[in-house]
């Protein structure tokens, strides 16, 4: 019980990042909570895109992202590198990231 409560409180502590998660959830058609816990491809892609954005655009360290999302640092490194390579070489990831960036730019100046 305590672990779940601390998990959700840490999510709410970062309001700007929470906005990014909710926009991503709407944009990529997944539930917000699934971005944090689900292991389906659609949800992991959304999560990895958020991590990539937070790391490269918001300049958050991998350790900060791992702590915020309650994942191991190694998992966050893997997700960021997977999306980085996907954006460079695969059209699906390029389209998802472009959709994400257009929504973020429009909603979060």
Protein Blocks (a to p, Z undefined) as FASTA:
>chain_A
ZZmmmmmmmmmmmmmlmmmmmmmmmmnopafklmmmmccfklmmmmmmmmmmmmmmnopa
fklmmmmnopafklmmmmmmmmmmmmmmmmklmmmmmmmmmmmmmmmZZ
